Amino acid sequence: MRSALLRRRFLRAFWQELRIIWPILSGLLVVQLGLGALIGYLEEWPLGNAAYFTFVTGLTIGYGDLVPSRVSTRLMAVIIGFIGILLTGLVAAVGVQALRVARSDDG
């Protein structure tokens, strides 16, 4: 029962913290997807491939099945990777803060 209560507190705190930084997260996602669409347009990839490339690059997985060939699109891909690292860090920070709040209510 205790773990279920902690889980509920964590999810509530996570949602509250996420609502605070949502404008930042959504802005970064829009920039990331915009850059991915631009890369797809310049590289003449279908939109689905461009979105796939954006998420694979943003999550720093980098399978290598889609590779930009132009210098400008490669630089944009680096920016997508940096934004992905920033997004991952923000979500992790929100999770840590939510866990801290959930545990502090546990007194």
N, CA, C and O atoms as CSV, one atom per row, in Angstrom:
chain,resi,resn,atom,element,x,y,z
A,1,MET,N,N,0.824,-1.189,0.000
A,1,MET,CA,C,0.000,0.000,0.000
A,1,MET,C,C,0.870,1.256,0.000
A,1,MET,O,O,0.538,2.241,-0.659
A,2,ARG,N,N,1.958,1.226,0.720
A,2,ARG,CA,C,2.848,2.375,0.817
A,2,ARG,C,C,3.440,2.743,-0.537
A,2,ARG,O,O,3.556,3.926,-0.857
A,3,SER,N,N,3.817,1.746,-1.337
A,3,SER,CA,C,4.402,2.039,-2.643
A,3,SER,C,C,3.357,2.626,-3.594
A,3,SER,O,O,3.690,3.478,-4.419
A,4,ALA,N,N,2.119,2.193,-3.495
A,4,ALA,CA,C,1.060,2.750,-4.337
A,4,ALA,C,C,0.829,4.226,-3.999
A,4,ALA,O,O,0.618,5.045,-4.893
A,5,LEU,N,N,0.871,4.556,-2.713
A,5,LEU,CA,C,0.703,5.953,-2.293
A,5,LEU,C,C,1.876,6.802,-2.770
A,5,LEU,O,O,1.682,7.919,-3.248
A,6,LEU,N,N,3.078,6.280,-2.643
A,6,LEU,CA,C,4.259,7.004,-3.111
A,6,LEU,C,C,4.197,7.211,-4.630
A,6,LEU,O,O,4.557,8.278,-5.128
A,7,ARG,N,N,3.745,6.200,-5.352
A,7,ARG,CA,C,3.615,6.304,-6.795
A,7,ARG,C,C,2.606,7.393,-7.174
A,7,ARG,O,O,2.863,8.192,-8.075
A,8,ARG,N,N,1.468,7.423,-6.491
A,8,ARG,CA,C,0.468,8.459,-6.765
A,8,ARG,C,C,1.014,9.846,-6.470
A,8,ARG,O,O,0.796,10.780,-7.242
A,9,ARG,N,N,1.723,9.984,-5.355
A,9,ARG,CA,C,2.318,11.282,-5.011
A,9,ARG,C,C,3.362,11.698,-6.041
A,9,ARG,O,O,3.441,12.863,-6.431
A,10,PHE,N,N,4.158,10.730,-6.472
A,10,PHE,CA,C,5.174,11.023,-7.483
A,10,PHE,C,C,4.528,11.489,-8.784
A,10,PHE,O,O,4.931,12.502,-9.355
A,11,LEU,N,N,3.523,10.747,-9.251
A,11,LEU,CA,C,2.879,11.114,-10.509
A,11,LEU,C,C,2.194,12.472,-10.418
A,11,LEU,O,O,2.229,13.248,-11.373
A,12,ARG,N,N,1.572,12.767,-9.283
A,12,ARG,CA,C,0.946,14.072,-9.092
A,12,ARG,C,C,1.999,15.174,-9.111
A,12,ARG,O,O,1.812,16.197,-9.768
A,13,ALA,N,N,3.099,14.974,-8.398
A,13,ALA,CA,C,4.170,15.974,-8.368
A,13,ALA,C,C,4.833,16.097,-9.736
A,13,ALA,O,O,5.179,17.201,-10.158
A,14,PHE,N,N,5.013,14.970,-10.434
A,14,PHE,CA,C,5.622,15.001,-11.763
A,14,PHE,C,C,4.760,15.824,-12.713
A,14,PHE,O,O,5.276,16.651,-13.466
A,15,TRP,N,N,3.457,15.600,-12.679
A,15,TRP,CA,C,2.553,16.345,-13.547
A,15,TRP,C,C,2.587,17.839,-13.221
A,15,TRP,O,O,2.598,18.671,-14.128
A,16,GLN,N,N,2.603,18.183,-11.928
A,16,GLN,CA,C,2.649,19.597,-11.537
A,16,GLN,C,C,3.950,20.255,-11.995
A,16,GLN,O,O,3.930,21.381,-12.493
A,17,GLU,N,N,5.063,19.574,-11.835
A,17,GLU,CA,C,6.350,20.124,-12.271
A,17,GLU,C,C,6.411,20.231,-13.795
A,17,GLU,O,O,6.954,21.196,-14.334
A,18,LEU,N,N,5.857,19.245,-14.478
A,18,LEU,CA,C,5.851,19.253,-15.935
A,18,LEU,C,C,5.022,20.417,-16.468
A,18,LEU,O,O,5.377,21.020,-17.481
A,19,ARG,N,N,3.930,20.731,-15.798
A,19,ARG,CA,C,3.100,21.869,-16.210
A,19,ARG,C,C,3.867,23.183,-16.095
A,19,ARG,O,O,3.616,24.114,-16.861
A,20,ILE,N,N,4.784,23.268,-15.164
A,20,ILE,CA,C,5.564,24.491,-14.988
A,20,ILE,C,C,6.529,24.693,-16.154
A,20,ILE,O,O,6.651,25.800,-16.677
A,21,ILE,N,N,7.208,23.630,-16.558
A,21,ILE,CA,C,8.207,23.780,-17.617
A,21,ILE,C,C,7.673,23.435,-19.000
A,21,ILE,O,O,8.436,23.397,-19.965
A,22,TRP,N,N,6.356,23.179,-19.110
A,22,TRP,CA,C,5.787,22.798,-20.398
A,22,TRP,C,C,6.075,23.812,-21.507
A,22,TRP,O,O,6.381,23.391,-22.623
A,23,PRO,N,N,5.995,25.119,-21.265
A,23,PRO,CA,C,6.317,26.057,-22.361
A,23,PRO,C,C,7.740,25.874,-22.897
A,23,PRO,O,O,7.972,25.997,-24.100
A,24,ILE,N,N,8.668,25.586,-22.024
A,24,ILE,CA,C,10.052,25.369,-22.455
A,24,ILE,C,C,10.156,24.062,-23.239
A,24,ILE,O,O,10.752,24.023,-24.316
A,25,LEU,N,N,9.576,22.999,-22.694
A,25,LEU,CA,C,9.635,21.705,-23.375
A,25,LEU,C,C,8.970,21.757,-24.749
A,25,LEU,O,O,9.524,21.268,-25.734
A,26,SER,N,N,7.793,22.345,-24.805
A,26,SER,CA,C,7.091,22.384,-26.083
A,26,SER,C,C,7.837,23.259,-27.094
A,26,SER,O,O,7.875,22.937,-28.281
A,27,GLY,N,N,8.420,24.349,-26.635
A,27,GLY,CA,C,9.203,25.191,-27.540
A,27,GLY,C,C,10.401,24.454,-28.111
A,27,GLY,O,O,10.687,24.544,-29.305
A,28,LEU,N,N,11.098,23.726,-27.255
A,28,LEU,CA,C,12.247,22.953,-27.729
A,28,LEU,C,C,11.824,21.855,-28.702
A,28,LEU,O,O,12.514,21.596,-29.688
A,29,LEU,N,N,10.690,21.209,-28.425
A,29,LEU,CA,C,10.191,20.175,-29.332
A,29,LEU,C,C,9.811,20.760,-30.691
A,29,LEU,O,O,10.069,20.152,-31.730
A,30,VAL,N,N,9.197,21.939,-30.676
A,30,VAL,CA,C,8.818,22.583,-31.935
A,30,VAL,C,C,10.065,22.933,-32.747
A,30,VAL,O,O,10.102,22.708,-33.957
A,31,VAL,N,N,11.080,23.480,-32.089
A,31,VAL,CA,C,12.330,23.805,-32.795
A,31,VAL,C,C,12.963,22.534,-33.346
A,31,VAL,O,O,13.426,22.504,-34.487
A,32,GLN,N,N,12.978,21.502,-32.540
A,32,GLN,CA,C,13.576,20.237,-32.961
A,32,GLN,C,C,12.845,19.660,-34.174
A,32,GLN,O,O,13.479,19.252,-35.147
A,33,LEU,N,N,11.527,19.629,-34.116
A,33,LEU,CA,C,10.758,19.090,-35.237
A,33,LEU,C,C,10.859,19.985,-36.473
A,33,LEU,O,O,10.876,19.494,-37.601
A,34,GLY,N,N,10.925,21.288,-36.253
A,34,GLY,CA,C,11.094,22.204,-37.373
A,34,GLY,C,C,12.420,21.988,-38.087
A,34,GLY,O,O,12.483,21.956,-39.316
A,35,LEU,N,N,13.473,21.841,-37.301
A,35,LEU,CA,C,14.780,21.555,-37.904
A,35,LEU,C,C,14.774,20.215,-38.629
A,35,LEU,O,O,15.354,20.082,-39.707
A,36,GLY,N,N,14.119,19.230,-38.037
A,36,GLY,CA,C,14.031,17.920,-38.680
A,36,GLY,C,C,13.271,17.978,-39.994
A,36,GLY,O,O,13.660,17.340,-40.972
A,37,ALA,N,N,12.174,18.753,-40.016
A,37,ALA,CA,C,11.415,18.913,-41.257
A,37,ALA,C,C,12.246,19.636,-42.309
A,37,ALA,O,O,12.197,19.288,-43.489
A,38,LEU,N,N,13.010,20.640,-41.885
A,38,LEU,CA,C,13.874,21.361,-42.821
A,38,LEU,C,C,14.967,20.443,-43.379
A,38,LEU,O,O,15.266,20.480,-44.573
A,39,ILE,N,N,15.547,19.637,-42.522
A,39,ILE,CA,C,16.542,18.668,-42.982
A,39,ILE,C,C,15.908,17.711,-43.986
A,39,ILE,O,O,16.480,17.432,-45.039
A,40,GLY,N,N,14.725,17.215,-43.649
A,40,GLY,CA,C,14.034,16.302,-44.560
A,40,GLY,C,C,13.741,16.945,-45.902
A,40,GLY,O,O,13.876,16.304,-46.945
A,41,TYR,N,N,13.343,18.201,-45.882
A,41,TYR,CA,C,13.068,18.916,-47.130
A,41,TYR,C,C,14.347,19.069,-47.961
A,41,TYR,O,O,14.355,18.789,-49.160
A,42,LEU,N,N,15.422,19.514,-47.312
A,42,LEU,CA,C,16.680,19.726,-48.034
A,42,LEU,C,C,17.297,18.423,-48.536
A,42,LEU,O,O,17.918,18.387,-49.598
A,43,GLU,N,N,17.121,17.368,-47.768
A,43,GLU,CA,C,17.676,16.066,-48.166
A,43,GLU,C,C,16.709,15.266,-49.038
A,43,GLU,O,O,17.029,14.167,-49.492
A,44,GLU,N,N,15.519,15.834,-49.266
A,44,GLU,CA,C,14.484,15.195,-50.074
A,44,GLU,C,C,14.034,13.859,-49.498
A,44,GLU,O,O,13.870,12.875,-50.219
A,45,TRP,N,N,13.837,13.848,-48.176
A,45,TRP,CA,C,13.305,12.678,-47.488
A,45,TRP,C,C,11.807,12.855,-47.315
A,45,TRP,O,O,11.325,13.985,-47.236
A,46,PRO,N,N,11.055,11.751,-47.254
A,46,PRO,CA,C,9.637,11.850,-46.894
A,46,PRO,C,C,9.498,12.402,-45.464
A,46,PRO,O,O,10.414,12.277,-44.652
A,47,LEU,N,N,8.352,13.007,-45.173
A,47,LEU,CA,C,8.143,13.625,-43.859
A,47,LEU,C,C,8.272,12.604,-42.721
A,47,LEU,O,O,8.799,12.924,-41.655
A,48,GLY,N,N,7.796,11.387,-42.947
A,48,GLY,CA,C,7.920,10.349,-41.927
A,48,GLY,C,C,9.371,10.027,-41.611
A,48,GLY,O,O,9.732,9.848,-40.448
A,49,ASN,N,N,10.194,9.952,-42.632
A,49,ASN,CA,C,11.625,9.705,-42.414
A,49,ASN,C,C,12.282,10.865,-41.694
A,49,ASN,O,O,13.161,10.662,-40.857
A,50,ALA,N,N,11.858,12.090,-42.016
A,50,ALA,CA,C,12.425,13.261,-41.353
A,50,ALA,C,C,12.065,13.261,-39.864
A,50,ALA,O,O,12.911,13.557,-39.020
A,51,ALA,N,N,10.806,12.926,-39.542
A,51,ALA,CA,C,10.391,12.856,-38.133
A,51,ALA,C,C,11.151,11.744,-37.411
A,51,ALA,O,O,11.608,11.927,-36.282
A,52,TYR,N,N,11.283,10.596,-38.065
A,52,TYR,CA,C,12.042,9.482,-37.492
A,52,TYR,C,C,13.489,9.900,-37.224
A,52,TYR,O,O,14.025,9.649,-36.145
A,53,PHE,N,N,14.111,10.538,-38.212
A,53,PHE,CA,C,15.486,11.002,-38.057
A,53,PHE,C,C,15.602,11.976,-36.881
A,53,PHE,O,O,16.557,11.915,-36.107
A,54,THR,N,N,14.622,12.872,-36.757
A,54,THR,CA,C,14.645,13.864,-35.685
A,54,THR,C,C,14.622,13.193,-34.316
A,54,THR,O,O,15.410,13.547,-33.440
A,55,PHE,N,N,13.727,12.231,-34.127
A,55,PHE,CA,C,13.638,11.591,-32.818
A,55,PHE,C,C,14.831,10.687,-32.531
A,55,PHE,O,O,15.310,10.636,-31.399
A,56,VAL,N,N,15.309,9.981,-33.535
A,56,VAL,CA,C,16.480,9.122,-33.331
A,56,VAL,C,C,17.705,9.974,-32.998
A,56,VAL,O,O,18.510,9.602,-32.143
A,57,THR,N,N,17.843,11.104,-33.666
A,57,THR,CA,C,18.970,11.990,-33.397
A,57,THR,C,C,18.789,12.703,-32.062
A,57,THR,O,O,19.735,12.816,-31.283
A,58,GLY,N,N,17.563,13.190,-31.795
A,58,GLY,CA,C,17.299,13.906,-30.549
A,58,GLY,C,C,17.463,13.043,-29.317
A,58,GLY,O,O,17.863,13.534,-28.261
A,59,LEU,N,N,17.162,11.777,-29.439
A,59,LEU,CA,C,17.352,10.855,-28.315
A,59,LEU,C,C,18.770,10.298,-28.277
A,59,LEU,O,O,19.085,9.435,-27.458
A,60,THR,N,N,19.614,10.792,-29.160
A,60,THR,CA,C,21.028,10.425,-29.294
A,60,THR,C,C,21.222,8.923,-29.512
A,60,THR,O,O,22.219,8.347,-29.077
A,61,ILE,N,N,20.261,8.299,-30.190
A,61,ILE,CA,C,20.397,6.888,-30.538
A,61,ILE,C,C,21.273,6.766,-31.780
A,61,ILE,O,O,22.267,6.040,-31.777
A,62,GLY,N,N,20.904,7.473,-32.829
A,62,GLY,CA,C,21.715,7.549,-34.039
A,62,GLY,C,C,21.967,6.215,-34.713
A,62,GLY,O,O,23.101,5.737,-34.725
A,63,TYR,N,N,20.943,5.610,-35.269
A,63,TYR,CA,C,21.113,4.329,-35.941
A,63,TYR,C,C,22.009,4.422,-37.171
A,63,TYR,O,O,22.716,3.466,-37.491
A,64,GLY,N,N,21.990,5.553,-37.862
A,64,GLY,CA,C,22.821,5.724,-39.039
A,64,GLY,C,C,22.173,5.293,-40.328
A,64,GLY,O,O,22.823,5.286,-41.373
A,65,ASP,N,N,20.895,4.931,-40.279
A,65,ASP,CA,C,20.226,4.532,-41.517
A,65,ASP,C,C,19.823,5.741,-42.357
A,65,ASP,O,O,19.679,5.621,-43.573
A,66,LEU,N,N,19.639,6.892,-41.735
A,66,LEU,CA,C,19.426,8.149,-42.460
A,66,LEU,C,C,20.547,9.098,-42.053
A,66,LEU,O,O,20.732,9.397,-40.873
A,67,VAL,N,N,21.282,9.561,-43.042
A,67,VAL,CA,C,22.438,10.417,-42.757
A,67,VAL,C,C,22.366,11.641,-43.658
A,67,VAL,O,O,22.296,11.498,-44.879
A,68,PRO,N,N,22.382,12.848,-43.083
A,68,PRO,CA,C,22.393,14.053,-43.915
A,68,PRO,C,C,23.697,14.135,-44.712
A,68,PRO,O,O,24.769,13.795,-44.212
A,69,SER,N,N,23.582,14.590,-45.950
A,69,SER,CA,C,24.771,14.633,-46.798
A,69,SER,C,C,25.354,16.041,-46.938
A,69,SER,O,O,26.511,16.182,-47.334
A,70,ARG,N,N,24.602,17.057,-46.631
A,70,ARG,CA,C,25.071,18.437,-46.770
A,70,ARG,C,C,25.646,18.945,-45.459
A,70,ARG,O,O,25.260,18.482,-44.386
A,71,VAL,N,N,26.555,19.881,-45.542
A,71,VAL,CA,C,27.159,20.457,-44.335
A,71,VAL,C,C,26.100,21.169,-43.506
A,71,VAL,O,O,26.079,21.034,-42.282
A,72,SER,N,N,25.232,21.917,-44.149
A,72,SER,CA,C,24.208,22.670,-43.413
A,72,SER,C,C,23.247,21.739,-42.672
A,72,SER,O,O,22.878,22.011,-41.530
A,73,THR,N,N,22.844,20.650,-43.314
A,73,THR,CA,C,21.922,19.731,-42.649
A,73,THR,C,C,22.626,18.933,-41.553
A,73,THR,O,O,21.994,18.540,-40.572
A,74,ARG,N,N,23.902,18.696,-41.709
A,74,ARG,CA,C,24.658,18.036,-40.632
A,74,ARG,C,C,24.765,18.940,-39.406
A,74,ARG,O,O,24.663,18.470,-38.273
A,75,LEU,N,N,24.969,20.226,-39.634
A,75,LEU,CA,C,25.013,21.169,-38.511
A,75,LEU,C,C,23.658,21.246,-37.815
A,75,LEU,O,O,23.591,21.322,-36.588
A,76,MET,N,N,22.577,21.228,-38.595
A,76,MET,CA,C,21.241,21.217,-37.993
A,76,MET,C,C,21.017,19.941,-37.183
A,76,MET,O,O,20.355,19.968,-36.145
A,77,ALA,N,N,21.567,18.832,-37.655
A,77,ALA,CA,C,21.441,17.570,-36.920
A,77,ALA,C,C,22.166,17.648,-35.577
A,77,ALA,O,O,21.703,17.085,-34.585
A,78,VAL,N,N,23.293,18.341,-35.548
A,78,VAL,CA,C,24.015,18.531,-34.283
A,78,VAL,C,C,23.155,19.356,-33.317
A,78,VAL,O,O,23.099,19.063,-32.123
A,79,ILE,N,N,22.494,20.378,-33.841
A,79,ILE,CA,C,21.612,21.190,-32.998
A,79,ILE,C,C,20.455,20.343,-32.465
A,79,ILE,O,O,20.077,20.473,-31.301
A,80,ILE,N,N,19.895,19.483,-33.307
A,80,ILE,CA,C,18.838,18.581,-32.860
A,80,ILE,C,C,19.343,17.696,-31.726
A,80,ILE,O,O,18.623,17.464,-30.755
A,81,GLY,N,N,20.566,17.203,-31.840
A,81,GLY,CA,C,21.152,16.373,-30.782
A,81,GLY,C,C,21.319,17.132,-29.484
A,81,GLY,O,O,21.023,16.597,-28.415
A,82,PHE,N,N,21.789,18.370,-29.554
A,82,PHE,CA,C,21.941,19.183,-28.345
A,82,PHE,C,C,20.594,19.471,-27.693
A,82,PHE,O,O,20.466,19.415,-26.470
A,83,ILE,N,N,19.601,19.776,-28.503
A,83,ILE,CA,C,18.262,20.017,-27.961
A,83,ILE,C,C,17.731,18.748,-27.304
A,83,ILE,O,O,17.085,18.813,-26.258
A,84,GLY,N,N,18.000,17.601,-27.910
A,84,GLY,CA,C,17.568,16.329,-27.325
A,84,GLY,C,C,18.212,16.068,-25.980
A,84,GLY,O,O,17.561,15.570,-25.062
A,85,ILE,N,N,19.483,16.401,-25.857
A,85,ILE,CA,C,20.166,16.244,-24.565
A,85,ILE,C,C,19.537,17.166,-23.531
A,85,ILE,O,O,19.329,16.768,-22.385
A,86,LEU,N,N,19.233,18.395,-23.931
A,86,LEU,CA,C,18.595,19.348,-23.032
A,86,LEU,C,C,17.213,18.864,-22.606
A,86,LEU,O,O,16.860,18.962,-21.431
A,87,LEU,N,N,16.435,18.348,-23.539
A,87,LEU,CA,C,15.106,17.825,-23.211
A,87,LEU,C,C,15.192,16.648,-22.238
A,87,LEU,O,O,14.426,16.568,-21.277
A,88,THR,N,N,16.121,15.749,-22.495
A,88,THR,CA,C,16.295,14.601,-21.606
A,88,THR,C,C,16.682,15.053,-20.202
A,88,THR,O,O,16.180,14.520,-19.212
A,89,GLY,N,N,17.572,16.031,-20.120
A,89,GLY,CA,C,17.975,16.563,-18.819
A,89,GLY,C,C,16.834,17.234,-18.089
A,89,GLY,O,O,16.702,17.086,-16.874
A,90,LEU,N,N,16.004,17.975,-18.816
A,90,LEU,CA,C,14.865,18.637,-18.180
A,90,LEU,C,C,13.863,17.624,-17.632
A,90,LEU,O,O,13.370,17.779,-16.515
A,91,VAL,N,N,13.565,16.598,-18.409
A,91,VAL,CA,C,12.616,15.575,-17.951
A,91,VAL,C,C,13.196,14.817,-16.752
A,91,VAL,O,O,12.468,14.502,-15.810
A,92,ALA,N,N,14.484,14.529,-16.782
A,92,ALA,CA,C,15.114,13.855,-15.639
A,92,ALA,C,C,15.078,14.739,-14.399
A,92,ALA,O,O,14.821,14.255,-13.297
A,93,ALA,N,N,15.334,16.035,-14.573
A,93,ALA,CA,C,15.293,16.958,-13.433
A,93,ALA,C,C,13.886,17.044,-12.852
A,93,ALA,O,O,13.717,17.110,-11.634
A,94,VAL,N,N,12.882,17.044,-13.715
A,94,VAL,CA,C,11.496,17.064,-13.241
A,94,VAL,C,C,11.204,15.790,-12.459
A,94,VAL,O,O,10.547,15.832,-11.418
A,95,GLY,N,N,11.689,14.660,-12.957
A,95,GLY,CA,C,11.482,13.403,-12.247
A,95,GLY,C,C,12.143,13.386,-10.878
A,95,GLY,O,O,11.555,12.905,-9.910
A,96,VAL,N,N,13.352,13.904,-10.791
A,96,VAL,CA,C,14.060,13.960,-9.506
A,96,VAL,C,C,13.320,14.879,-8.535
A,96,VAL,O,O,13.146,14.541,-7.364
A,97,GLN,N,N,12.890,16.029,-9.021
A,97,GLN,CA,C,12.161,16.960,-8.164
A,97,GLN,C,C,10.833,16.352,-7.709
A,97,GLN,O,O,10.448,16.508,-6.550
A,98,ALA,N,N,10.139,15.668,-8.602
A,98,ALA,CA,C,8.871,15.034,-8.235
A,98,ALA,C,C,9.089,13.948,-7.192
A,98,ALA,O,O,8.285,13.804,-6.271
A,99,LEU,N,N,10.157,13.189,-7.327
A,99,LEU,CA,C,10.459,12.165,-6.330
A,99,LEU,C,C,10.794,12.805,-4.981
A,99,LEU,O,O,10.395,12.304,-3.930
A,100,ARG,N,N,11.523,13.906,-5.024
A,100,ARG,CA,C,11.850,14.617,-3.789
A,100,ARG,C,C,10.588,15.113,-3.093
A,100,ARG,O,O,10.459,14.997,-1.874
A,101,VAL,N,N,9.657,15.667,-3.870
A,101,VAL,CA,C,8.396,16.154,-3.296
A,101,VAL,C,C,7.579,14.990,-2.757
A,101,VAL,O,O,7.030,15.080,-1.659
A,102,ALA,N,N,7.491,13.901,-3.508
A,102,ALA,CA,C,6.711,12.744,-3.065
A,102,ALA,C,C,7.283,12.140,-1.793
A,102,ALA,O,O,6.536,11.721,-0.909
A,103,ARG,N,N,8.607,12.095,-1.699
A,103,ARG,CA,C,9.236,11.534,-0.503
A,103,ARG,C,C,9.115,12.469,0.707
A,103,ARG,O,O,9.018,12.008,1.844
A,104,SER,N,N,9.121,13.784,0.456
A,104,SER,CA,C,9.033,14.724,1.583
A,104,SER,C,C,7.638,14.695,2.199
A,104,SER,O,O,7.486,14.970,3.389
A,105,ASP,N,N,6.625,14.368,1.411
A,105,ASP,CA,C,5.261,14.233,1.948
A,105,ASP,C,C,5.102,12.933,2.723
A,105,ASP,O,O,4.077,12.706,3.366
A,106,ASP,N,N,6.123,12.078,2.659
A,106,ASP,CA,C,6.050,10.742,3.231
A,106,ASP,C,C,6.261,10.728,4.739
A,106,ASP,O,O,5.991,9.718,5.389
A,107,GLY,N,N,6.738,11.831,5.305
A,107,GLY,CA,C,7.078,11.973,6.712
A,107,GLY,C,C,6.363,11.153,7.640
A,107,GLY,O,O,6.605,11.227,8.845
